[in-house]
Amino acid sequence: MSSTPIIETFICSYVKNKAPAEVQITAEQLLREAKERELELLPPPPKQKITDEEELNDYKLKKRKGFEDNIRKNRTVISNWIKYAQWEESLKEIQRARSIYERALDVDHRNITLWLKYAEMEMKSRQVNHARNIWDRAITILPRVNQFWYKYTYMEEMLGNVAGCRQAFERWMEWEPEEQAWHSYINFELRYKEVDKARTIYERYILLLLFLKNWIKYARFEEKHGYIAHSRKVYERSVEFFGEEHVDENLFVAFARFEETQKEFERVRVIYKYALDRIPKHQAQELFKNYTMFEKKFGDRRGIEDVIVSKRRFQYEEEVKANPHNYDAWFDYLRLVESDADPDTVREVYERAIANVPPIQEKRHWRRYIYLWINYALYEELEVKDPERTRQVYQACLDLTPHKKFTFAKIWLLYAQFEIRQKNLQGARKVMGTAIGKCPKNKLLKGYIELELQLREFDRCRKLYEKYLEFSPENCTTWIKFAELETILGDVERARAIFELAIGQPRLDMPEVLWKSYIDFEIEQEEFGNTRNLYKRLLQRTQHVKVWISYAKFELSIDGPDRLQKCRQIYEEANKSMRNCEEKEERLMLLESWRDFEKEFGSDSTRERVRKLLPEKVKKRRKLTAEDGSDAGWEEYYDYIFPEDAANQPNLKLLAMAKMWKRQQMTDESENLPEKDTTAEETSESESHSLLLFDVFWSDRMWQRDDRLLFCVSGQSFPHICQKTQKKPF
């Protein structure tokens, strides 16, 4: 009977945890350890020194037998044939190596490496006819392999057989190879000064491979060898050959540069103009660039400007035709025409631009469009110097803008500033009054007030500030600016009244800035009593720590015999009022500020008192809950425990009561027992502590189950306490 089922049953009953191990071992690790633990290192094979001919023959026989066995195993592995042949070649057995190569070619005659190694062997052994025979066979069997042709022609040229090399090139060209092959043939003829034959090859080449760059190369070849008329004729033939449908800007650029080198500037200009008339503008960027460079070098100023402006003008016209609401393209176009055009032309372009009103009455679509009107008005005022037309532009823009939905304060302010520059003060005030009446905005009111301030019309400024505050009473900046104006004018009581009205508003956007300005105002006026009252009123509204710290620093900054006592008293009040503050960081900030004050001005006793008030920083954990109510894990956070907090006292009282209860219980048990069993396990004080707390918390149902934590009390684990108390865990 086999023991396998018994073993399998034993393993299945023994292995209960089939989960993957925590530490996984990879295959790479196993291989690396196996290599590191490899003890037996095979020594290198001994070197063999042959001194006898008979021993050499035995060695050759053994090696040949090994090569033949490898070939017999797999005939298609050409590397075995090549190694065999190269080994025979190293022994100067050329005939044997040749036989091996021929046998290999019978197996795979399309292997390029085999032909190359075979021919190289013949050339190394100076068997030229054999090598020539191999190359002939290779190019006959594989005529599309350019490497054979390159090697063959190179060998013939190195041997000085120019006629044979030319014949090989001719055979190669019959197969219509790539461009590099034709260039190799041409360079070969040029090396032997056969320019006419090279020209003939070029004629065949450009008609066979119909690429424009080949015509340009042909023309440059003629130019290089001094045949200027031939080169010009090639360029002209290329223009006629490709016609207007397939013509390219590179051909005309090359043709123009050729004529430029021949000092034929009029011909160059004619070529560029001919090309620009026939090539689409979006395909003639390089042509425009070269034409511009030519005019800069050999033309007059007007010709250069005409070329540049016409080119860019055409580009902008294409862009605005494609998208009339592309206002950035209109800006570029207007900038161009303003620099080199008469006012009527510029006005025409401006009128075309502003006619493209945004189709949607939303402010975000009008933001770029409105600058067309601004630039138009500035152009009429500054460049053309036509005030009446400028006024008409501003008025047309304001009539077009839908002020009931939105407006642009910039237009109103620019219009008013324009009227002031024209010394029309009543007109400027009328413009700003109309703006505030139609669409009151913060920018408009601020701009109008600044305008009147520059004119030193303070009564008007007061009226404008009053209207501004009626429109936006929650704007603290406006209240502050109004009070600053009254302070500058010397009316302190009026400024104080403005501040009082401001802090009495039910809604403010930045009340802290307003209170700070009011307090700073009273400090500047050296009204310290009023400042203290302001701080007290502010503390009735908010108990922010920065207010307390600022109050304390204010008292410290006032010269007096009791300034330290007042400052310390404020810190005391702040600490008492912030005991119930939920933001413990703010309370800590207050105590740190108090500590710094005592460090500089206090005594040892006061420093020690503040030090005892500083909290202890502890790390805690709390459970997180996801949005769907599921458990999201735990997070750690830092908390501050203040010694004077009453919230920490219940835990201490609970522990003290537990100790008293346990001590009473042990006393009762000792009275009931006649004697103590010395052999029983004694419970340590810390373990009794743990059991005590466990009993208390268990009886009060204060435990909360947590599968992720191992609860410990005084160093005792939860299961250990359960075992001691004979209670089951949750």
C-alpha positions in Angstrom: 0.0 0.0 0.0 1.4 3.4 -1.0 2.1 6.1 1.7 1.3 9.0 -0.6 -2.3 9.4 0.4 -1.4 9.4 4.0 1.3 12.1 3.5 -1.2 14.2 1.5 -3.8 13.8 4.2 -1.3 14.8 6.8 -0.2 17.9 4.9 -3.7 19.0 4.2 -4.7 18.6 7.8 -1.5 20.4 9.0 -1.4 23.3 6.6 -4.4 25.4 7.5 -3.2 28.9 6.5 -3.0 28.9 2.7 -2.6 32.6 2.3 0.6 33.9 0.6 3.6 34.6 2.8 4.4 38.2 3.7 7.9 37.9 2.2 7.8 36.6 -1.4 10.9 35.1 -3.0 11.3 35.8 -6.7 13.0 33.6 -9.3 15.8 36.2 -9.8 16.6 36.0 -6.1 16.8 32.2 -6.2 19.1 32.3 -9.2 21.3 34.9 -7.6 21.6 32.9 -4.3 22.4 29.8 -6.3 25.2 31.6 -8.1 26.5 33.0 -4.8 26.5 29.6 -3.2 28.2 27.9 -6.1 31.2 26.2 -4.5 32.7 24.2 -7.4 34.2 26.4 -10.1 35.2 24.6 -13.2 38.8 25.3 -14.1 39.5 26.7 -17.6 40.5 24.0 -20.2 44.2 23.5 -20.4 46.1 25.1 -23.2 47.2 22.6 -25.9 50.6 23.0 -27.5 51.2 21.0 -30.7 54.8 20.2 -31.7 54.3 17.2 -33.9 52.8 17.0 -37.4 51.0 13.8 -36.6 49.5 15.4 -33.5 48.5 18.4 -35.7 46.7 16.2 -38.1 44.9 14.5 -35.2 43.9 18.0 -34.0 42.7 19.0 -37.4 40.7 15.8 -37.8 39.1 16.2 -34.4 38.1 19.9 -35.1 36.8 19.0 -38.6 34.8 16.2 -37.1 33.3 18.6 -34.6 32.4 21.2 -37.2 30.8 18.5 -39.5 28.8 17.2 -36.6 27.4 20.7 -35.9 26.5 21.1 -39.5 24.9 17.7 -39.7 22.8 18.5 -36.6 21.4 21.7 -38.2 22.3 22.6 -41.7 20.3 25.9 -41.8 22.5 27.6 -39.1 24.8 29.6 -41.4 27.0 30.7 -38.5 28.3 27.1 -38.2 29.3 27.1 -41.8 31.0 30.5 -41.5 32.9 29.5 -38.4 34.0 26.3 -40.2 35.2 28.2 -43.3 37.0 30.9 -41.2 38.8 28.1 -39.3 40.0 26.5 -42.5 41.0 30.0 -43.7 43.1 30.5 -40.6 45.0 27.3 -41.4 45.6 28.6 -45.0 43.3 25.8 -46.3 41.7 28.2 -48.9 40.5 25.3 -51.1 38.8 23.6 -48.2 37.2 27.0 -47.1 36.0 27.6 -50.6 34.4 24.2 -50.7 32.7 24.9 -47.4 31.3 28.2 -48.6 30.0 26.5 -51.8 28.3 23.9 -49.7 26.8 26.6 -47.6 25.5 28.5 -50.7 23.8 25.3 -51.7 21.9 25.4 -48.4 21.0 29.1 -48.4 22.0 31.1 -51.5 20.0 34.2 -50.4 22.1 34.8 -47.2 23.8 38.2 -47.7 26.4 37.6 -44.9 27.5 34.4 -46.5 28.3 36.0 -49.9 30.1 38.9 -48.2 32.3 36.6 -46.1 33.0 34.4 -49.1 34.1 37.4 -51.3 36.2 38.9 -48.5 38.1 35.7 -48.0 38.9 35.6 -51.7 40.0 39.3 -51.7 42.2 38.7 -48.6 43.9 35.8 -50.3 44.4 38.0 -53.4 42.3 35.7 -55.6 40.9 38.6 -57.7 39.3 36.5 -60.4 37.6 34.3 -57.8 36.3 37.4 -55.9 35.1 38.9 -59.2 33.3 35.6 -60.0 31.6 35.6 -56.6 30.5 39.3 -57.0 29.1 38.5 -60.4 27.1 35.6 -59.1 25.9 37.6 -56.1 24.6 40.6 -58.1 23.0 38.2 -60.6 21.1 36.3 -57.9 20.4 39.3 -55.6 20.4 42.4 -57.7 18.5 44.5 -55.2 21.1 44.2 -52.5 23.0 47.5 -52.9 25.8 46.4 -50.6 27.0 43.9 -53.3 27.2 46.6 -55.9 29.0 49.0 -53.6 31.6 46.3 -52.7 32.0 45.2 -56.3 32.5 48.7 -57.8 34.9 49.6 -55.0 37.0 46.5 -55.6 37.2 47.2 -59.3 38.2 50.8 -58.7 40.8 49.9 -56.2 42.3 47.4 -58.7 42.4 50.2 -61.3 39.9 48.5 -63.6 38.0 51.7 -64.5 36.3 50.1 -67.5 35.2 47.1 -65.4 33.9 49.5 -62.6 32.0 51.5 -65.2 30.5 48.4 -66.6 29.4 47.3 -63.1 27.8 50.7 -62.6 25.9 50.5 -65.9 24.6 47.1 -64.9 23.6 48.5 -61.6 21.8 51.5 -63.1 19.6 49.2 -65.3 17.9 48.1 -62.1 16.9 51.8 -61.3 18.4 52.0 -57.8 18.0 54.7 -55.1 19.5 58.2 -55.3 22.7 57.4 -53.5 23.7 54.8 -56.2 23.4 57.5 -59.0 25.4 59.9 -57.0 28.1 57.2 -56.5 28.2 56.7 -60.3 28.5 60.5 -60.9 31.2 60.9 -58.3 33.1 58.0 -59.8 33.1 59.7 -63.2 34.1 63.0 -61.7 37.1 61.5 -60.0 38.4 60.7 -63.5 37.4 64.1 -64.9 34.7 62.7 -67.1 32.3 65.7 -66.8 30.4 64.9 -70.0 29.7 61.4 -68.9 28.6 62.7 -65.5 26.2 65.1 -67.3 24.8 62.2 -69.3 24.2 60.3 -66.0 22.4 63.4 -64.6 20.2 63.6 -67.6 19.1 60.0 -67.1 18.8 60.5 -63.4 16.5 63.5 -63.3 14.1 61.9 -65.9 14.0 58.6 -64.0 13.5 60.0 -60.4 11.1 62.9 -60.8 12.0 64.9 -57.8 12.5 68.7 -57.8 15.6 68.5 -55.7 17.4 66.4 -58.3 16.9 69.2 -60.9 18.4 71.6 -58.4 21.4 69.3 -57.8 21.9 69.0 -61.6 21.9 72.8 -62.0 24.3 73.3 -59.1 26.6 70.7 -60.7 26.7 72.7 -63.9 27.3 75.9 -62.0 30.1 74.3 -59.9 32.0 73.3 -63.1 31.6 76.7 -64.7 28.8 75.9 -67.2 26.6 78.9 -66.3 24.5 78.8 -69.5 23.9 75.0 -68.9 22.9 75.7 -65.3 20.4 78.5 -66.3 19.0 76.2 -68.9 18.4 73.4 -66.4 16.5 75.9 -64.1 14.4 77.0 -67.0 13.7 73.4 -68.1 12.7 72.5 -64.5 10.2 75.4 -64.4 8.6 74.3 -67.7 8.8 70.6 -66.8 6.9 70.9 -63.5 4.5 73.6 -64.6 2.3 75.7 -62.3 0.6 72.8 -60.7 3.6 71.0 -59.3 6.0 74.0 -58.9 7.6 74.6 -55.5 9.1 77.7 -53.9 12.4 76.0 -53.3 13.0 75.9 -57.1 12.5 79.6 -57.5 14.6 80.4 -54.4 17.5 78.3 -55.8 17.0 79.9 -59.3 17.0 83.4 -57.8 20.1 82.8 -55.7 21.9 81.5 -58.8 21.1 84.6 -60.7 22.1 86.7 -57.7 25.5 85.2 -57.7 25.8 86.1 -61.4 24.9 89.7 -60.5 21.7 89.5 -62.6 19.6 91.5 -60.1 16.8 92.3 -62.5 16.4 88.7 -63.4 16.2 87.9 -59.7 13.5 90.4 -59.2 11.5 89.1 -62.1 11.9 85.5 -60.8 10.6 86.4 -57.4 7.6 88.3 -58.8 6.8 85.5 -61.2 6.9 83.0 -58.3 4.7 85.1 -56.0 2.1 85.5 -58.7 1.8 81.7 -59.2 2.4 80.2 -55.8 -0.3 80.3 -53.0 0.7 82.8 -50.3 0.5 80.2 -47.5 3.1 78.1 -49.4 5.5 81.0 -50.1 6.8 81.9 -46.7 10.4 81.1 -47.6 10.0 82.9 -50.9 8.8 86.1 -49.1 11.7 85.8 -46.7 14.4 85.5 -49.4 12.8 88.2 -51.5 12.9 90.5 -48.5 16.5 89.7 -47.8 17.3 90.4 -51.5 15.6 93.8 -51.4 17.4 94.7 -48.2 20.8 94.0 -49.9 20.2 95.3 -53.4 16.9 97.3 -53.4 15.8 100.7 -52.2 13.9 101.5 -48.9 10.5 101.8 -50.5 10.9 98.4 -52.2 11.8 96.8 -48.9 8.8 98.3 -47.1 6.4 97.4 -49.8 7.6 93.7 -49.7 7.3 93.5 -45.9 4.0 95.3 -45.6 2.3 93.5 -48.5 3.4 90.2 -47.1 2.1 90.8 -43.6 -1.0 92.6 -44.8 -1.9 89.6 -46.9 -1.5 87.3 -43.9 -3.7 89.5 -41.6 -6.3 89.7 -44.3 -6.4 86.0 -44.6 -6.7 85.6 -40.8 -9.6 88.1 -40.3 -11.4 86.7 -43.3 -11.2 83.2 -41.7 -12.4 84.5 -38.3 -13.8 88.0 -38.2 -14.1 87.8 -34.4 -10.4 87.1 -33.9 -9.7 90.5 -32.3 -6.0 89.7 -31.7 -5.6 89.5 -35.5 -7.3 92.8 -35.9 -5.0 94.4 -33.3 -1.9 93.2 -35.3 -3.4 94.3 -38.6 -4.2 97.8 -37.2 -0.7 98.1 -35.7 0.7 97.4 -39.1 -1.4 99.9 -41.0 -0.9 102.6 -38.4 2.8 102.4 -38.9 2.7 102.7 -42.8 -0.6 104.0 -44.0 -2.6 107.2 -44.4 -5.3 108.1 -41.8 -8.1 107.2 -44.2 -6.8 103.7 -44.7 -6.4 103.3 -40.9 -9.9 104.5 -40.3 -11.3 102.1 -42.9 -9.6 99.1 -41.1 -10.8 100.4 -37.7 -14.4 100.7 -39.0 -14.2 97.1 -40.4 -12.9 95.9 -37.1 -15.5 97.5 -34.8 -18.2 96.3 -37.1 -17.7 92.8 -35.8 -19.8 93.1 -32.7 -19.7 90.1 -30.4 -22.8 88.0 -31.1 -23.5 87.3 -27.4 -24.2 90.0 -24.8 -21.9 88.6 -22.2 -19.0 90.6 -20.8 -16.4 88.0 -21.3 -17.0 88.1 -25.0 -16.7 91.9 -25.1 -13.5 92.3 -23.1 -11.1 92.1 -26.1 -13.6 93.9 -28.5 -13.8 97.0 -26.3 -10.1 97.7 -26.8 -10.7 98.2 -30.5 -12.8 101.3 -29.6 -10.2 102.4 -27.1 -7.3 102.2 -29.6 -9.5 103.9 -32.2 -10.2 106.8 -29.9 -6.5 107.1 -28.9 -5.4 107.0 -32.5 -7.8 109.8 -33.4 -6.7 111.9 -30.4 -3.0 111.4 -30.4 -2.0 110.6 -34.0 -4.6 112.4 -36.1 -5.3 115.0 -33.4 -9.0 115.3 -34.3 -10.8 116.0 -31.0 -14.3 116.1 -32.5 -13.9 112.7 -34.2 -12.4 111.3 -30.9 -15.5 112.5 -29.1 -17.7 110.8 -31.7 -15.8 107.5 -31.3 -16.3 107.6 -27.5 -20.0 108.4 -27.9 -20.6 105.7 -30.4 -18.9 103.1 -28.2 -21.0 104.1 -25.2 -24.2 104.0 -27.3 -23.3 100.5 -28.4 -22.5 99.0 -25.0 -25.5 97.4 -23.3 -25.1 99.2 -19.9 -28.2 97.6 -18.4 -26.4 94.2 -18.5 -22.8 95.2 -18.1 -20.5 98.2 -18.7 -16.9 99.1 -18.9 -15.6 101.6 -16.4 -12.4 102.1 -18.5 -14.4 103.7 -21.4 -16.2 106.2 -19.1 -13.0 107.2 -17.3 -11.0 107.6 -20.6 -13.8 109.7 -22.0 -13.8 111.9 -18.9 -10.0 112.3 -18.9 -10.2 113.2 -22.6 -12.6 116.0 -21.9 -10.4 117.3 -19.1 -7.4 117.3 -21.5 -9.7 119.4 -23.9 -10.3 121.7 -20.9 -14.0 120.8 -20.9 -14.5 120.3 -17.1 -18.3 120.4 -17.3 -18.3 117.8 -20.1 -16.1 115.5 -18.0 -18.4 115.8 -14.9 -21.4 115.2 -17.2 -19.8 112.0 -18.5 -19.1 110.7 -15.0 -22.5 111.7 -13.7 -24.2 109.9 -16.6 -22.0 106.8 -15.9 -23.0 106.7 -12.2 -26.6 107.3 -13.1 -26.8 104.5 -15.7 -24.6 101.8 -14.1 -23.0 102.6 -10.7 -19.8 100.6 -10.1 -17.0 100.7 -7.6 -14.4 101.7 -10.3 -16.5 104.5 -11.6 -17.1 106.0 -8.2 -13.4 105.6 -7.3 -12.4 107.2 -10.5 -14.8 110.1 -10.1 -13.5 110.7 -6.6 -9.9 110.6 -7.7 -10.8 113.1 -10.5 -12.3 115.6 -8.0 -9.4 115.1 -5.6 -7.0 116.1 -8.3 -9.1 119.1 -8.9 -9.1 119.9 -5.2 -12.9 119.9 -5.0 -13.3 118.5 -1.5 -16.9 119.3 -1.1 -17.7 117.3 -4.2 -15.5 114.5 -2.9 -17.6 114.4 0.3 -20.8 114.2 -1.7 -19.4 111.5 -3.9 -18.3 109.5 -0.8 -21.8 109.8 0.6 -23.3 108.5 -2.6 -20.6 105.8 -2.7 -21.5 104.6 0.8 -25.2 104.7 0.0 -24.5 102.4 -3.0 -22.1 100.1 -1.1 -22.3 100.5 2.7 -20.4 97.2 3.3 -17.2 98.5 1.6 -14.8 99.1 4.4 -12.1 100.6 2.1 -14.5 103.4 1.2 -15.2 104.2 4.9 -11.5 104.3 5.6 -10.7 106.5 2.7 -13.5 108.9 3.6 -12.2 109.1 7.2 -8.6 109.6 5.9 -9.9 112.5 3.7 -11.5 114.2 6.7 -8.3 113.6 8.8 -6.2 115.2 6.1 -8.6 118.2 6.0 -8.2 118.5 9.8 -11.8 117.6 10.8 -11.1 114.9 13.4 -14.5 114.8 14.9 -16.0 114.3 11.5 -13.6 111.5 10.8 -14.4 109.9 14.2 -18.1 110.1 13.4 -17.5 108.4 10.1 -15.6 105.5 11.8 -18.5 105.2 14.3 -21.0 104.9 11.5 -18.8 102.4 9.8 -18.4 100.0 12.7 -22.2 100.2 13.3 -23.0 98.7 9.9 -24.6 95.3 10.0 -22.6 94.0 7.1 -18.9 94.7 6.3 -16.6 93.0 3.9 -13.4 93.5 6.0 -14.4 94.5 9.5 -10.9 93.7 11.0 -9.3 96.2 8.6 -11.9 98.8 9.6 -11.4 98.3 13.3 -7.6 98.4 12.9 -7.8 101.7 11.0 -10.1 103.2 13.7 -7.7 102.1 16.4 -4.7 103.4 14.5 -6.6 106.7 14.0 -7.2 107.1 17.8 -3.5 106.2 18.5 -2.4 108.9 16.1 -4.6 111.4 17.8 -3.1 110.2 21.2 -6.6 109.5 22.5 -5.6 106.4 24.6 -8.8 106.3 26.5 -10.8 106.1 23.3 -8.4 103.4 22.1 -9.0 101.3 25.2 -12.8 101.7 24.8 -12.4 100.6 21.2 -10.5 97.5 22.2 -13.1 96.6 24.8 -15.9 97.1 22.3 -14.1 95.0 19.8 -13.6 92.2 22.4 -17.3 92.2 23.1 -17.8 91.2 19.4 -14.9 88.8 18.9 -12.5 86.9 21.2 -9.9 86.5 18.5 -6.4 86.0 19.9 -4.8 88.6 17.7 -7.1 91.3 19.2 -6.0 90.3 22.8 -2.3 90.4 21.7 -2.7 93.7 20.0 -4.5 95.1 23.1 -1.7 93.9 25.3 1.0 95.4 23.0 -0.9 98.7 23.0 -0.8 98.9 26.8 2.8 98.0 26.7 3.6 100.8 24.2 2.1 103.5 26.4 4.6 105.1 28.8 3.4 104.9 32.4 4.4 103.4 35.7 1.7 100.7 35.6 2.0 99.7 31.9 3.5 96.2 32.7 0.8 95.6 35.3 -1.9 96.5 32.7 -0.4 94.4 30.0 -0.1 91.4 32.4 -3.7 91.9 33.5 -4.9 91.8 29.8 -3.0 88.6 29.3 -4.7 87.2 32.4 -8.2 88.2 31.1 -7.4 86.8 27.7 -6.3 83.4 29.2 -9.5 83.2 31.3 -11.8 84.1 28.4 -10.1 81.6 26.0 -10.3 78.5 28.3 -13.4 77.4 26.5 -12.0 78.2 23.1 -12.2 75.2 20.7 -9.1 76.5 18.7 -6.3 75.4 21.0 -3.7 76.8 18.6 -5.0 80.3 19.2 -4.8 79.7 23.0 -1.3 78.4 22.6 -0.4 81.6 20.5 -1.7 83.7 23.4 0.4 81.9 26.0 3.5 82.1 23.8 3.1 85.8 23.4 2.6 86.1 27.2 5.7 84.0 27.7 7.8 86.3 25.4 6.5 89.3 27.4 7.4 87.8 30.7 10.8 86.7 29.4 11.6 90.4 28.6 9.8 92.3 31.4 8.8 89.7 34.0 10.4 88.2 37.1 11.2 84.5 37.8 7.9 83.9 39.6 5.9 85.3 36.7 7.9 83.3 34.2 7.4 80.2 36.1 3.7 80.8 36.4 3.3 81.2 32.6 5.5 78.2 32.0 3.1 76.1 34.1 0.2 77.3 31.9 1.8 76.1 28.7 0.2 72.9 27.3 1.6 69.5 26.6 1.7 68.5 23.0 0.5 64.9 22.5 -0.1 62.7 19.5 -3.6 61.1 19.1 -5.4 59.0 16.6 -9.0 59.3 15.4 -11.2 57.3 13.1 -12.0 58.7 9.7 -15.3 58.2 7.9 -15.8 58.4 4.1 -18.6 60.4 2.5 -20.6 57.2 2.0 -20.4 56.4 5.7 -17.8 53.6 5.4 -14.6 53.3 7.5 -11.8 55.3 5.9 -9.0 54.3 8.4 -7.3 56.2 11.1 -5.3 59.4 11.1 -2.8 60.9 13.6 -3.1 64.4 14.8 -1.5 66.6 17.5 -3.5 67.9 20.5 -2.7 70.2 23.3 -3.5 69.4 26.9 -3.6 72.4 29.1 -2.9 71.8 32.9 -5.6 74.2 34.1 -8.4 72.7 32.0 -11.1 71.2 34.1 -11.8 68.6 31.3 -8.8 66.6 32.3 -9.9 66.2 35.9 -12.6 63.4 35.5 -10.0 60.8 34.3 -7.8 61.5 37.3 -10.7 61.3 39.7 -11.8 58.0 38.1 -8.4 56.5 38.5 -8.2 57.6 42.2 -11.6 56.1 42.9 -10.6 52.9 41.2 -7.5 52.6 43.4 -9.5 53.1 46.5 -12.0 50.4 45.5 -9.3 47.9 44.7 -7.5 48.6 47.9 -10.7 48.0 49.9 -11.4 44.8 48.0 -7.9 43.4 48.7 -8.3 44.3 52.4 -11.6 42.4 52.6 -10.0 39.3 51.0 -7.0 39.3 53.3 -9.3 39.4 56.3 -11.3 36.4 55.0 -8.3 34.2 54.1 -6.6 32.5 57.1 -3.2 32.4 55.6 -1.5 33.4 52.3 -0.5 30.7 49.8 3.1 31.3 49.0 3.1 28.9 46.0 0.3 30.9 44.2 1.3 33.4 41.4 1.6 36.9 42.8 0.1 39.8 40.9 2.4 42.8 40.4 1.3 46.3 41.2 1.1 47.3 37.5 -0.9 44.1 36.7 -3.3 44.9 39.5 -3.6 48.4 38.1 -4.6 46.9 34.7 -7.1 44.5 36.2 -8.6 47.2 38.3 -9.1 49.6 35.3 -10.4 46.7 33.2 -13.1 45.8 35.8 -14.2 49.4 36.1 -14.5 50.0 32.4 -16.1 46.6 31.8 -18.7 47.2 34.5 -19.5 50.7 33.1 -19.8 49.4 29.5 -17.2 51.9 28.4 -15.2 49.6 26.1 -15.4 50.1 22.4 -14.5 47.4 20.0 -11.6 48.1 17.6 -10.3 45.3 15.5 -7.3 47.3 14.3 -5.7 48.2 17.6 -4.3 46.1 20.5 -5.6 47.9 23.5 -3.1 48.2 26.4 -3.6 49.5 29.9 -0.4 49.9 32.0 1.5 47.7 29.7 -1.0 44.7 29.8 -2.5 43.5 26.5 -6.2 43.1 26.0 -6.2 39.2 25.7 -4.0 39.0 28.8 -6.4 41.0 30.9 -9.3 39.0 29.6 -7.5 35.8 30.7 -6.8 37.2 34.2 -10.4 38.4 34.7 -11.9 35.3 33.1 -14.0 37.4 30.8 -14.5 36.9 27.1 -13.3 39.5 24.7 -15.8 41.3 22.4 
